[in-house]
Amino acid sequence: MGYFVYKVFPLKRLEFVQQTQQYREARDLARSMRKALQQDDDYSVKVIFAQNPDEAERLLTEEREPRPVGEE
């Protein structure tokens, strides 16, 4: 299991950036990448915890049900 950092482009196209074993390392990388984003960049940066890259990509691209209204 590890933390995977991805660039997520429109239409759920993914670009693997790095895998780390420590959450803090993945978080710091994602934060620095988000700070470096330019206005014309067309991707977001996501961190996902998964067993392997295949599972990480599946989790990032699966459709999730919206949370019920009123739940926070």
C-alpha positions as CSV (number, residue, x, y, z in Angstrom):
1,M,0.0,0.0,0.0
2,G,1.2,3.5,-0.7
3,Y,0.2,7.0,-1.6
4,F,0.0,7.9,-5.3
5,V,0.1,11.4,-6.7
6,Y,-1.6,12.0,-10.0
7,K,-2.4,14.8,-12.4
8,V,-6.0,14.5,-13.3
9,F,-7.0,16.1,-16.7
10,P,-10.4,16.6,-18.2
11,L,-12.3,13.4,-19.3
12,K,-10.5,11.6,-16.4
13,R,-7.2,11.2,-18.1
14,L,-4.6,10.5,-15.5
15,E,-0.8,11.1,-15.4
16,F,1.2,9.3,-12.7
17,V,3.6,11.6,-10.9
18,Q,5.0,9.7,-7.9
19,Q,4.4,7.0,-5.3
20,T,5.5,7.4,-1.7
21,Q,5.1,5.3,1.4
22,Q,4.6,8.3,3.7
23,Y,1.4,10.5,3.6
24,R,3.3,13.6,4.5
25,E,5.7,13.3,1.6
26,A,2.8,12.8,-0.9
27,R,0.8,15.7,0.7
28,D,3.8,18.0,0.5
29,L,4.4,17.1,-3.2
30,A,0.8,17.7,-4.1
31,R,0.7,21.0,-2.3
32,S,3.8,22.2,-4.0
33,M,2.4,21.1,-7.4
34,R,-0.9,22.9,-6.7
35,K,1.0,26.1,-5.8
36,A,2.9,25.9,-9.1
37,L,-0.3,25.6,-11.2
38,Q,-0.8,28.3,-13.8
39,Q,-4.2,29.7,-14.7
40,D,-4.1,28.0,-18.1
41,D,-3.2,24.5,-16.7
42,D,-6.0,22.1,-17.3
43,Y,-5.4,19.6,-14.6
44,S,-5.8,19.1,-10.8
45,V,-3.5,17.2,-8.5
46,K,-4.8,14.3,-6.4
47,V,-3.4,12.0,-3.8
48,I,-4.9,8.5,-3.4
49,F,-4.1,5.7,-1.0
50,A,-4.1,2.3,-2.8
51,Q,-2.4,-1.0,-3.0
52,N,-1.0,-0.5,-6.5
53,P,-1.2,2.0,-9.5
54,D,-4.0,0.0,-11.1
55,E,-6.2,0.3,-8.0
56,A,-5.3,4.0,-7.6
57,E,-6.3,4.8,-11.2
58,R,-9.6,2.8,-10.8
59,L,-10.4,4.7,-7.6
60,L,-9.7,8.1,-9.3
61,T,-11.9,7.4,-12.3
62,E,-14.9,5.6,-10.8
63,E,-18.1,7.5,-10.6
64,R,-19.1,8.3,-7.0
65,E,-22.7,9.0,-5.8
66,P,-23.2,12.5,-4.5
67,R,-23.5,12.9,-0.8
68,P,-27.1,13.3,0.5
69,V,-28.2,16.9,1.0
70,G,-27.7,17.9,4.6
71,E,-24.8,15.6,5.4
72,E,-21.6,17.3,6.0
